[in-house]
Amino acid sequence: MNITEVKERLMSGEELVAEVMRNPAELTEWLIWIRESSGKSFMLSSDDDILIRSTDTTQFFYMLKSFGFRQATVIF
């Protein structure tokens, strides 16, 4: 799911959950997963379909807050 889609869905009132977890392929990196109310999960990507990943989770929390999320779950 890309950033624009997440923002649009949140603005329309759809219930989405943000989860930040380690990248299973590279344990020094973190990924953001967006979960729908149906339980289906998607990795967050840029609008150019590039997977969003980082070694610093702080920037993720600022990004998620700017989208409209009030909370996120961190999974170690």
N, C-alpha and C positions, 0 to 999 in steps of 0.2 A: 504494500500500500504506500502511495507516495504522500509527500507532505501536503500538497494541495488538497488531496482527497480527505486526509485526516482533518484538516482545518474546516473544510466544507461540512463534513459529517458532524463535527463538534458544534459548529454554528447552527446546524439544523436541529440540534438537540439530541442527536443519536448518542446512545450510551456506549462509550469506548473506554477500554482499560489500557494503560501503558505499563509495560513491564520492561525493566532493564536487566539484561542477563549477559553472562560471558558468552563469547563466541566459541562454540564447541570446536571449531577448526583452529582457533588461535586464542588460547586462554588469556593472553595479555590484552585482548580487545573485548569491548562491550558492544552489544547490539540493543536496539529498541524493538520490542514486539508490541504490536497493537492488537488487542483482542476485542472482537465484537461481542455483543450480548448473547449471540448464538453459541459462543465458545470458539469460533474459528479465529485463528491467529495469523498475523502477517508481519513480516519484517518491514521496518520502516525504510523507505528509500527516498532519494531526492526526486525532484520532478523529472530528472534525466534518467531515472531508473538505476541510479548508483546506490548500492547498499550503504546506509549510514552506520558507521562504526568508529569507535574511538578507544584510546587507552585511558582517557580522562572522562569520568562520568559526570563531572560538574557541568560541563557544557550541555549534556543531555537534559539535565533538569531545567536549565534556563530555556532551552528550546521547547521542551514539553509545556512549560508554564506559558510561554508565548503563544502556543497553540490553543491554550484554554484548559489544559489539564490542571486539576487541583491536587492530584496525588499520583504517585507512581510506585510500583512495587519493584524492589531490587531483589533479584534472585542470585545468590552466590553460587 
